[in-house]
């Protein structure tokens, strides 16, 4: 359980986390290079200016990001948010590829 822990600006190269809580953790300006995250609780975590590898931060959600999942090949990341959207990101380019906004409730798992 890493709830409430502070990692601002941390280099989290190769981070591998399975079924753990980062609820309320401070990950601002952290760099995630080749992460493997599964079953990770990011509710209320500070993700401002989160960087993936050498890419700039990912902008798009208008509310807190609750959940993240990275594809097995490390090329895509999916995020779910209180803004009721799911976003698919290309981690090679840092670009948003798709937004799914047909949800009636905040997204807490992807």
Secondary structure as UniProt FT lines:
FT   TURN            3..4
FT   TURN            8..9
FT   TURN            13..14
FT   STRAND          16..18
FT   TURN            23..24
FT   TURN            28..29
FT   STRAND          31..32
FT   STRAND          36..38
FT   TURN            43..44
FT   TURN            48..49
FT   STRAND          51..52
FT   TURN            53..54
FT   STRAND          65..70
FT   TURN            72..73
FT   STRAND          76..81
FT   TURN            82..83
FT   STRAND          86..90
FT   TURN            91..94
FT   STRAND          95..100
//
